[in-house]
Amino acid sequence: MYHDALGVDQFFLYDNGSEDNLAAKVAEMRSTGINISTVAWPWTKTQEAGLSHCAAVHQTSCQWMTFIDVDEFIFNPDWKILESPSKSMLEAVVSVDPQIGQIYLPCFDFGPSGQTAHPQEGVCQGYTCRLKTQQRHKSFVRLDAVEPSLQNSVHHFSLKSGFTNMWTKLARINHYKYQAWTEFKLKFKRRVSAYVADWTDPVNLQSSDRAPGLGVEAVEPPGWADKFCEVKDTVMQELSVLSALLLALAVLLGAGAFWWAPVAAVAEFLFLGATAIVRERSVPPELLRSAISTHSQYYI
């Protein structure tokens, strides 16, 4: 719902063996008008192949696409001055010179932020402390600029001759990577990456695919709740508190919609593998009214 409010037109979810009643969650999103489809992708260590498949299948129907994980959110602190979402938010990011085939977004990793269990207020509001420097990046990819081999490194694609890459300051990725241990230990069990096939194997111990200090056993490291915290970053939280007040006022006055309202609950049910942009979409008033009663605990 969060990325839908930003103007994403379609969601393509690659399901790599989920066990959390995904079909019901997808049906819930479809019922609100979100255009989302799923692809069963059961093979391990094939994330790059999955991204190549998605780019190839949708090359003629999508202009720009971004490939992000379920714990990553496109964000710009400057958006807080906007009264409502519009396609201009993401269109501004991809409105570039014609030779630009790929746009890099810096990625900032958030830590457990003192949490010892899944935060009741939701992921985006519960995790408010992150590493200071950019760790990696994700990309907006212009599909007709992708090299025919579809070669990629998860974070970006190889481009055809004549196209180039650029960095943007108009958006970033909030990556809620290191969550409370009760959540992160599940990631330890399922994690399969390019350089660490199995976290329990004592190989490539210095790989950046490993969580620093975690080791090779799913045992909570001392002080985990306070790790990876160098900078307090509460802009998402501040936006949600403000929007809750404005949302309540809008409903009382019969106004249509306020776009930040669903952000607190998004991490509870939003799943996406790739998104294609851009189309403006407003949130139905009846859904906003439901948000007040269903998610009011996120703003108290």
N, C-alpha and C positions, 0 to 999 in steps of 0.2 A: 504493500500500500504506500509506503514511503516513496519509493522510486516512481510509482505510478503518479503520485502527486507532483513529482518534478517534471513530468512530461514524457516519461518512457512510453513508447507505443506498444511494444510486445515484449513478453518474457518467455525465454526458452530455458526450461529447467532440465538439467541432465542429472538423473537420479542414479547415484552410485551406491545402491544398496541401502537406502534409508530404512529406518525401523520405527518411525514415529507417526504413522498414520498419515502419510503424505497426501494420499488421494483426497482425504477429507479436507485437508487444509487448502489444497488446490481448488477443490469445489467451492469452498467458502470464498476464496478470492474471485473465482469466476462469477459467483452470484452478485458481486458488487460491480461487475462490468470490466474487471481486469482481464486483458487478453493474455492468457498464459497457457503454454503447452508443455508437455513433459516428454522426455525421451529416456527410455531405460538404457543405462550405461553401466553394466555390471562388472566390467573388467577392471582389475587393479593396475596401477601404474600406467594408466592410459589417459591422463588428464589432457596432455597435449593433443592426443588423437581426438578426444572429445571436442576440444576447441576447434580443431581443423574441420571436423565434421560439421559443426554448427556454422562455421564461416562459409563452407562450401554449399550447404543446403540453402542458406538464406542470402546468398550473394546477389541474387537478382531481385530480391524483394526488400532488402534493407540497405540503407546507405551507410549509416554508422552503427557500430555495435561495440559494446563494452562487455568484458568477461570478468565477473566479480564473484566472490564467494558469499555464502549466506551470512557471514559475520562482517561484511564490508559494506560501507554506506558512502555514497557520493555526497559531498558536503562542501559548503563554502560559508564561513562565518558571516560574510557580507550579505547573505540572503536574509538575515534577520531584519533588514530594513524593508523588506518587501511585504506588502499587505496580503498578497495571495500568490499562489504559484502560477506559472505560465510557461509555455514552451520556450520563451526567451531565456529561461534559466540555463537550460542545457544547450539550446541553440547558440548561445553566446560562446560556449566552450568550443563547439564544432564549426563555428563561422570563421573559417581560416582560408588562407590562400589555396588555390586549386592544386598546388604541388604538395601540400601537406597530406600525407596518407595515414598518419598516426599521431595521436596526442597523448603524451605521458602525463599522468596524474601522480603526484607524490603520495605515498602511503605512510600513515602514522599508526604505530601499534600501541593499543591501550593495554594496560595491565589490570590485575584483579582489583585494584583501587580499594584495598581493605576489605573486600567482600569475602566471606567464607562460604556462601551459598548463592544460588542464583538470585539476583536482586529482584525483590518484589516489584520495584518500580520499572523494571525492564532493562534491557541491555544498554541502550543508548543513554539512559539516565543513571543507571547504577554504576557504570564504569566511567570514571571522570578523571583518571590520571594516566598519562601516557609517557612513552619515551620522547625525549626532546627532539631528536633528529629523525629525519626520514629514513626508513629502513629499506623499502623497495618501491616499486611503482606498479600501477595498472594503467591500462590504455583504452582510449577510444580509437577504434580501428575503422578506417574507411574500407569497406569490403572490396570495392573494385580496384583498390590499390594493393591488395594482398598478393604476394608472389604465388604463382601457380602451384608450387610445391606445398603451400599451406604450412610451411615450417613456422613453428612458434616455440617460445620458451615459457609459456603460460602467461607471462607478464606483457609480452608484445609479439608481434608477427614480423616476419621478413617481408619487405615491400618490393614491388616491381621497380625496375629502373625508371628514374624520372620522378619518383616520389621520395619524400623525406619525412623525418620525425621532428616533433617539437615538444617542448615542455609548456604547460599552462599554469598560470597562477589563478585561474578562474574557478578551479575546483580541486578538491583533494579527496583522498579515501580515508575515512575513519575505519580502522581495522581493529575490531574488538577481539584480539587474538588470544591474549592470556587472561582467561576468565577465572572465576572462582574455581578452586580445585575440584569441587564436585562436578563441574562442567568440563573442565580441561582434561581430567583423567579419561573421559570418554573419547576425546580427541586423540589422546595418547594411544588408545587401543586401535583406533581406526586409521590413524595417520599413515599415509603412503605418499612419499614424495620422490622427486627426481634423484636425490642424492642419499636419502636414507630410506631404504625399502622397508625396514622394520626397526622401530626405535629400540627394540630389545636386543638388537645385534650390536656388539661393541665395535662398530666400524664407522669411519667418518665422524669421529666424536666432535670435531670442531666445525662441522657443517652448519651453516646458518639455517638449515632446515630443522635443526634441533633447538629446543627451548634451552637457553643458557641455564646451566646448573641443574637440569632435570635428570641427567644420567640415562640409564638404560632400564630402569624399573619404574612402574607406575606407582611410585611412592611419593607422597607430597614432600617437597623439599622444605627445609626450615625457612620460615618467613615468607612463604609463597604469596600470601595475601598482600604483602607490601612490596613485592618485586615489580620491576619494570615501571616504576613511578618516578618520573623526573620533572614533569610539568603537569599542573592542574589545568584541565581543559573542560570547562563546564558550559560551553556555549550551547550545545544540544539541550542540556538540562534547562538552561535559562529560557530558551525558546519554547520549550514544552510547557513550562509553568506559565509563561505569558500567554501562550496560545490557549491554554485551558480557560483562563479568565476571559479572554476575548471570545472564545467559542461559546461559553455559557451566556455571555451577553448577546452574541449573535442569535442564538436559539431563542432567547427570551424576546428579542426584537423581531424575530421571524426572518432574519437574514439568511442568505444562502449557505455560505461555507467559509470555513477558515482553515487554511491548508496545513498548519503545523499540528493540528489536533491528534491525528493518528500516530505521530512519530514515536510516542512512548511505548506503544504496544507492538511496533512493527517487528521487532526481533523475536517476538513470541510466535509469529506464524508466517513471516515472509521468507520464502525460499526462491532463489533464482540462480541460474547458471550463466545466462547471458541475457543482455537486454538490448533491444533495438530502439533507437530513438528517432524522431521526437514527435509527439503530438500533444496539444494542450488538452487537459481533462480536468474537470472540476469534480469534487467529491459530492455525492448526492446528499441533500440535507437530512434525509432519514438516517443515513449512515452516521452522520455527525451527531445526531440526537442520541443514537445508540452509543456512540463513543463516550458521551458524558456519563451515562449510567454504567457502562461496561468497564470503562477505564479510568473512572474518577480517582481511584486509589493511586494512580500514577502521579497525580498532581498535588496530593495532600502532604 
